[in-house]
Amino acid sequence: MKSKMSYFNLGIQKQNIKQHGWISLVYFIALLFALPLRMVLLAEDEYRGSDLTIENLFASPFAPQTLIVIGISIVTGIVLFRYLQVPVSADMMHSFPIKRGQLLWNQITSGTVMLLIPVWLTGIVVFLIESAYPFFELISAGDVWIWIAIVSTMSLFFFLFTVFIGMMTGISLASGILTVIVLMLPVGLISLINVNLSMYVYGFPSSYAGGAPIANWSPIVMLSQLSHQEIDPWQIVIYFVLAILSGLAAWMLYRFRHIETATQAITFKPLRPVFKYGVTFCAMLVGGLYFDQYESMNWVIFGYIFGSLIGYLVAEIILQKTWRVFQVKTLFGYAGYGIVILLVGIVIRFDVIGFESNVPSVEDVDSVYFGHNIYQIREAQMHDQSYSKNENYIENVRAFHKEITTEKPKEISVGHRRLYNSNYVFGYKLENGSMVVREYRNISMDGMEEMSAVMESKSYKNQEYNLEDLDQDITSVHFLSHHPVHNGRLTINDTEEIKELQEIIKYEISTMEVEDMRNRGMEWGTLQVGTEDGEHEKTFEVPWNKSFEELDIWLKNNGYLDQARITTENVNSIEVIRLSGGAYSGMRSPHQVFTERKDQGNEVMEVEDEAVMEETLKRYSESGTGEYIIRIVLEGDQEAYGVVPKDRVPDEIRSSFE
């Protein structure tokens, strides 16, 4: 009977309640303020808005509870095991006739009770409030039970994980900091590695390799996302198992922990190199990422050296508890790290594994995605959309991809990035179910022969411009101009006119050429197309390029042109300045450049001919690069600025500056 009761010591439990019972009280009050009280205030608020609905108990109005659950649970683990980090307390506690295992499990029992009772009491209060107010009709009893299960499990996990980490350090503050760092490490470290790899590995898809999936690897991030993302029941089970494993791991470490390691940053010697070089590696990645903003490889290398050196010295200072770390031994340790990193860098730089040149063979490809947004690949994977099985399209995409890996186009200027769609994403779904994804950012496509076959294909336009959606029953077409027109926004609702527009828009998109699609500045605006979706109207957008001549003709013939976009009737004047000595780079806005050059006395040409004005409106871009900067004065003294490249400027304007 004695052996069964030995793991529960009533004296320790009473002492913990007297000394640390405030934790349970604080946790209960904090949860009451974060959830039940907030629920009552929302339900009683007459001005909350009729569109506000609460669908789960982790909704954004109750966001503070996430910090409370994480914070109080970690603090509990620190406070209950603080005796391990204080030499006097450590000696005293271990002088009692109690085995370490008994002491550990009694402390864990106290912490578990202190955390779970407030959660369960709060759950009872939430049950009462949920049933008392009709405002929470979307919240069921099952939702409350789920909340109790999640918060109980995560509280237990954070507490026991803090205990586990605390066994490896002899400083209370360090145990809390290290707990948060380790829990965030999967997200932070993988993100840092991905971003740094994208600097050196051509085509590395850092956003795809990281992003949403790795966020769930961190319980802190996962818990913060519950306001808009449901948790899988298996995740609750997994975290409960991890909590138990953390407790068992803490027990194993406790058995071998030396009492005299109190106040030591890392209590186990084998873990000290892991800590030291881990800090050095993370600091190196941060340093390189910071100095990458200067867009110079020399600065990035400096960032790696500077960051790693600072990280290494800080780690040494923490471990040795002294500033006097500038020794020969320290130098050799850092040199060894540098050699290893240099070898890894050589492997990456020379693409030993063939990552950069890898283009899947056509026999291995089941379907393919090509576009400009890496996040669309994830959406396509979830909904099995945007991937094409067309054999010709697959071959064209592969040929275009092969051309990029062979030629390795140079990076374009900031100004061209604003003007052109310069990001290209390739995604291959292979026959074996695996994925091959590549992303190329800010690269010039000038001279790329295989690009036209891909971007002018029906498969690409179906995916990028909702071409197939235009075959639905359309209820309205809204013309959303980039510039205000005096008659407001044009909306077409007439059935016959919509049918005509439907065919014209399909024709314009299907005949768009590469340059029209790449040049983002050459648009009048967007077309918002409405379709029937039950009682509501569902809308999607298609581009409204300046190359859509048939659409322009239709608008003019039906008397809608001046309502849809700016025309010469909306324009009071157009002024042009030529940038002699070099083209506008796009680093600053055309407005800034025009005003500055005009103040400096540059020649300003005023366009007076109405035909030239109309031609100028069609040829200017709101951003990008070019030799001619224009200022458009609209009705009501509104202004617009833009740039016209040398090869697109009207002859009348060019000749006036010669």
N, C-alpha and C positions, 0 to 999 in steps of 0.2 A: 504493500500500500504506500510505503514511504517513497519508493522509486517512481510511482505514478504521480505523486504530488510534488516531487522535487523540482519540476520545471515551472511551478507556479508558487511564487513567494509572496505571501500576503503583506509582509513588511515592506518589500520593495514597491508593491503596488500602492500601498497607502502613502509611502514617501513620494512616489511619482505624482500622485493626485495632489498632495499638498504643495509640492514644488513646481509642478508643470501643468496642473489642471487648468490654468488660465488659457492654455493653448486651445483646449476644447471649447471653452466659453467664447474666445475671440473668433474661432472658426464658425461657430454657430451664429453669432451676431453678424459676422461678415456675410455669410450665406443668406441670412434673413434679409439684409439690406440689398444684396445683389439680385435676389430672385423674388421671394414672396412680396416684399414691400414694393419692389418695382412693378410687380404684376398688379397690385392693388392701385398704385398711382396711375398706371396705364388704363386700367378698367374705369377708374373714376374720372379720368381726364376728358372733359367735354370738347377740348380743342385738339384732340390727337389726330384727327383726320379720318374720314370714312374708309380710305384705302389702306389703312394700316391693319395688317393681320399678323397674328403670331401663330406660326405653324409648328414650332418646336421650342423647347425650354433652353436652347442654346442660342436663340435668335439674338441679333445685334443689340437690342435694348438690355439684354442680360449679359453682355460681353465681360464686365468686370469679374464675373464668377470664375472665368478661366485663370486669371492672375491669382485669384484667391486660392483656388484649388492647388495650383502649382506652388505658390509661395508658402502657404501654411504647411503643406505636406513636407516641403524641403526643410523649413524651419524646425518642424517637429523632429525630423531625423537628426538635425544638427544639435538641438537642445538636449534631447534624451541621451545622446552619446557624446556630449561635450566632455564628460569625464575622461574620455580617451585622449583628448588633446591638452589637458591640463595635468602636468606632472604630479602635483600633490593629490588631485582627485583620482588620478589613475592608480597611484600607490595605495590610496585608502580603499577604493572600491575593490581592488584585487587582493587586499589583505583580509577581506571577509571570508568566512568558510563557505564560499559559494563557488561552484565551478563556472568557468567562463561561459559554457553553453547555457547554464541556467540563467546567468546574468543577462546574456544576450536575448534569450527568448522572453524573459520578463520585461525587458525594455521594449522589445517589439510588440508584446501583448499590450503594454500600456499605450504605446503610440497608435496601435490599430484601434483600440477602444476610443481613444481621444479623437480620432479622425472620423470613425464610422458613425458614432452616436449623433454628432451634429448633422451629418448628411441625412441620416434616417429621420431625424426630427424635422429637418427642413422639408424632406419629402412629404411628411404628413401634413405640414402646413400648406404645401403646394397643392396636395390633394383637395384640401378644404377650399382653397381659393379658386382652383380650376372648376370645381362644381358649383361655386357660388356666383360666378360671373359669366353671363352668356358670351361676353367678349372672347372668352377662351374656348369657344365651341370646337375649334380645330384641334385643341389639345385633349387627348383621351387619357384614361387611367393608364393605358399601356405606355404612353409617352412619359408619364411620371415615373413608372417603374424602370423604363429605359434610362431616364435621367439618374435615378438612384443607382442603378447598376454601373453606369459609366463613371459617375463621380466617385462612387465607392472604390471601384477598381483602380481608377487613375490616382486617387488619393493614396491608396495602398501602394501602388507602383512607385510613385514619386518618393514616398516615405522610405520604402525598403531599398530603393536604388540609391538614395542619399546615404543610408546606413552602409551599403556596400562600398560606395566611393569613400565614405568617411574612414573605413578601415585602411585605406591606402594613403591617408594623409594624417598628419599630426597637428593640423591647424584648422580650427573650426570654420573660419571664413573661407579658407581654401576648399573645404569640403563642399560648401554651398556653391562656390564659383565653379569648381571642377564638375559638379553634378550638372549644372546648366550647360557647361561647355561640352561635356560628353554627350548629353542628350541632343544638343544641336549639331554635334560634330558630323553626323552623316550628311545633313543638308549643307552645312557650311563648307565642309572639306570637299565634297564632291562638286559643289558649285564652283569653288575656287579652282579646283583641278580642271574642270571643264572649260572655264573661261581662259585659263592660261594655256591649255592645249589648243584652243581655237586660234591663238596668236601664232602658233608654229606649225600645226598640222593642217595642211590645205584641205578645206572642205569639212573640217570637223564640226558636227552639229551640236554646239554647246547647249543650246536651248532645248534640243530634243533629248540629249543625254541626261540633262538635269530636269528642271521644271517640276511639274505637278507630281509625277510618280515618286520622286525621292522625298517630297515633302512629308509623305506618310511614314517615312523612316524615322522621323523625329516625333516623339509623343507630344512635345510642346507645340509644334506646328500643327499636328493632327488635331489636337484639342482646340486650338484657336480657329480651326476651319469648320467646326461643327455647326456654326450658325448658318452655313449655306451648303453643307455637305454631310450626307448621312453616313453614319459609321456602320461598318459591317459587323454583325454579331460575332463573327470569328475574331475580329480585332479585340473585342472585349475579353474573349477567352484567352487570346494570345498575351495580352497585357497582364491578365491575372496570373498566367503561368510564369511570365517574366518577373512578376513581383515575387512569386514564391522562389524562383531561381535566384533572384537578387538576395533574398534572405538567406538561402542556403550558401550562396557564394560568400556572403558577409560572415557567416558562421565558420566557413572553412578558413578564411583569411584571419579571423579573430583568433583562431587556435594557434596560429604561427606568428601573430603580431607581438613584438617586444614592447613591454611597458615603457621602456626608456626612449622609444621613438616619438613620444609626445613632443610637440612643437617642431617636429621635422616635416618639411613640405611633402616628401614622399617617404612613407615608412618602410617600404620593401626595396632593397637595393636593386634587384633585377628590373624594377619598373622605372628607376631613375633615368637610364638612357632613353627609354621610350618617351618619358616626359620631356627630356631635354631636346631630343631630335624632333619630336612631334611639334613642340613650340617653334623650333627653328624652321621646320618645313612650312608650317602655316604662316609664320611671319614673312618667309621668303615669297610665298604666293601673293600675300597681301601687298608686299612691296612692289613686286612686278606689275600687279594689276593697277596700283596707284600711278606708277610712272608710265604706264601705257597710254595715258591721256596725252602725252607729248608726241605720240605717234613716231617714236624713234627707237630702234632696237637697242641702241647704245644706252638710252635712258632706262629701258626695261631691264637690261642686264645689270645696270647700276642698282635698280630697285631690288633685284634678286639678291645681290651681294649685300646691300645695305640692310634690307629687311632680315635676311638670314643671320647677319652678324649681330644685329640688335636682339633678335629673338634668342640666339645662342647665349649671348652675354646675360640677358635677363633670366633665362632658365638657370644658368650657372649661379647667378646671384641668389636666386630663390632657393636652390638646392644647398648651396654652401652657407647661406645666411650671412654673407659678407660682400662688401664691394671689391674686396681684394681678389679678383678672379683673373687678373691679367698675368697669367703664368704660361710657361712653355707647354705644360700639359694641356692647357686650354687651347693654345694655338694648334697643337697636333690634333686635338679632337675636332676642331672646326675644319682643319685641312682635310681630314678623313671624310667628313661630311661633304665638303666641296668636291672631292674626287668622285664620290659616288654620284652626286647630282650631275657632274660633268659627263660621266659615262651615260647616264640616263638621257641627258640632253642630246648627246651624239646619236643615240638610238632613235630618238624622236625626230631629230633634224634630218637624218638621212633615210627616214621612212623604211626602216629595216623590215617591218612586217608588211609593207606594200599597201598601207591604208589609203594613201592619196591616189594611187593609180587604179584602185580596185573598182571596176565597173562590171556588174554581174553579167554573165553571158545570157543571151536571149532564151536559151533552153531552160535556165534556172528561174526565170522571171514569170510569176503568175500574173501580176498586175503592176501598174506603175502610177506614180503621182509626180507631177511637175507643177510648181507654182512659186510663190514668193513669200509664203508665210509658213514658218515651221510648225506653228500651232494647228494649222489645218490638217496636218498629217495625223495628229492625235485625234482630232474630231473625225477624220476619215476612218481611222482604225476602230473607233467606238461605234460608228454608224454605217461602216462599210460603204462610205461615199468617197467621191473624188478620185478613186482609183480606176484606171482604165485597163481593160483587157484587150483592147484593140491592138492587133499584132503590128500593124504599120506604125501606130503611135508609140508602142514600146520600142520598136527599132529606132525611130526618130529621136526619142528621148535618150536612148543609149548612145546614139551617134553624137548628139549634142553634148552629152555628159563626157564622152570620150574626148571630144574636141577641147573642152574646158580643162580636163586633166592633162592633156598634152600641151596645150598652148599656155596654160596658167595666166589668164589675162591680168593685166596690172590693175592696181587699185585706182579708183577714180577720185576726183577732188570732191570736197564738201559741196560745192555748188552743183556739180552734176548729180550728187546723191539726192538733192532736193528735186532736181528736174526729172531724173530717170528712175525707173523701178530697177534698182541695181542689186537686189537680193534674189538668189535663185536656189530653189530647194528641190532635190531629187529624192524620191522615196520608192524603193523597190520592195514589193511583197513577193518573197521567193516561194517556190513550190514546197519547200520544207517547212513553211510557216514563219521563218525568220524574216527580219527586216534589215535592209541596207539603206541608210539615210545619209545624205550629204547636203551641206549648206554652204553656199558661197556668197559672201557679203561684200557689197560695195566694189564690185568688179566691173570693168569696162567690157561691153559686148561688141565693141566696134570690130568689124571684120569677121565676126563669128558666122560662118556660112551655114551651119546646121540649125541655127536658132529659128529661122523663118518657118521651116517645116514643122516645128513643134508649136510655136506660138500662134501660127495662122491656121492651125488644125481645128476641126470641130470639137475634138475631145478636150482640148485646152480651153476653148471658149465656153463650152458647156459648163466646165468646172469653175472658171474664173468669172464669167459674166452672166451666170444663170440663164443661159440661152434656151435650155429646154423649158424653164419656167415660163417663158414667154408664150408657150403653146397653151397655157391654162386660160380659163375664162377671166379676162381682165376687167375690173370694175372701174378703175381710174388710173390716170397717169399724171403725176405731179412733176412740174419742171422746177427744180431747185437750183437757181442761178447763184454763182459765186458772188455776183454783185447785185445790189438791190435795183429793181426796176420800178418805175413810177406807178404801175398798176398792180403791184403786189405779185404774189406767187400765182403762176398759171396752173390751173387744174382742168384736165379734160375728163368729162364724165359721159359725154354723148356716145352711145353705143356704136354708131357708124364710124365716128371719128376715131374711136378707140381701136376698132378693127383695122382701119387704115394705118394708124400709128403702130399697131402691133406688127404688121408686116414690114413697115419701114424700119423700125428699131431692130427687128431680126435681121433684115438685110444689111443694115449699117454695121452691126456687130460681126456678122458672118464675113463681111468684106474688109474688116479692119486689118491694116498691115502692121508689121512689127513696130515701126517707129511710132505709130499712133498709140499703140498699147504701152510702149515703154515711156513715152513722154508724159509724165503726170501733170505738167504745167499747162498742157494744151487742151484744156477742158473748159467748156462754158459752165459746167456744174455737174449735177447728177439727175438722173430720172428715177423717181420713186414710183414703182409700179404696184398697184393694189389688186389683190385677188380675193375671191370669196373664201372665208374660213368660218363656216357656221354663221353665227350672229355678228361676228367681227370681221374686219378687213385685215388681211395679212399682206404685208408689204415687203418688197425687196428692191434693191437699188441696182441700176446699171449705169455705166459711164455715159456722159453726154459730151463726146469729143467734138472739137472744132472741125474735125474731118467729116462729120456727118452732114454732107451737103444735101442729100435727099430729105433729111429731116428739116433742114433750114428752108428748103423750097416749100415743103408742106406747111410749115408754120407761116411762111410769108403769104402763100396762096390763100390760107384760111384766116389771115389777118391777126395771127397770134404772135408774130415774131417779136414785136416791141414789148409784148407782155412777158415773153419767155426769157429773154436775155437782153443785155445792153446792145443797142444799135447806135447808129450815128444820131438818131433822134434823141437819145438819152445823153449824148455827149456834148458838152459845151466847147471843149477844146482838147487837143492832143499836142503835147510838147515832147520833143526828142532831143537827147544829148548823145553825141558819139564819144565813146571812150577812146580817144587817140592814145596810142602807146600800149595798148593791151586790152583784152576783153574783161568784162565784169566776171569775177570769179565765183560769186555767190556766197562769199563769206559774210557779207552784210546784206541787209535788205535793199532792194532797188530804191526804196524811198530815201534811205540814208545816203546812198551814192548820188542820186539825182540832186538832192538838196545841197549836198556838199559841193558837187561840181558846178552847179548853178551859181552858188555863192562865190566860187573861185573865178567866175567869169567865163566859163566854157560857153561855146556857141550853142544856143538853143534854137531849134527849128520848130515852128508851129505849123502843124498840118492843117491845111484849110480845105483842100479838095475832099469832097464827101466820099468819093470812091476810094481814095487813098486811106481815109480814116477807117472805112469799113474793112479794107484789106489789112490795115495795121491791127485792128481789133482781132481779126482772125489769126494773125501770125505771132502775136506776142504771148509770152509765158509769164505767169505770176512769179516764178522763181527759176533758177537755173543759171546758165552762163550765156554771155553774148556781148556784142560790141555796142549795141544801142540800148539806152535806157529810156523808157517812155513814162510820161505822166499824163493820166487821163482825168480830166475834170468832168464829173457827172452833174446831173441836175441836183439842185439843193446843195451845191458846193462840196459834194462828196468827191473823194479822190481815189484813184487806183494807180498802182505803179507796176511796171513789169519790165521784161527784157526781151529783145529780139536778136537772135543770132545773125551774123553777117550774111549767111546763105539764105535767110528767109526774109530779110528786110525788103520792103517794096522799093523798086528802082527809083521812084521819085525821091524817096528819103535818102537813099545812098548817093544819088547824084547831087543833092543839095549840099552835101558835106565835101564834095570833091572840088 
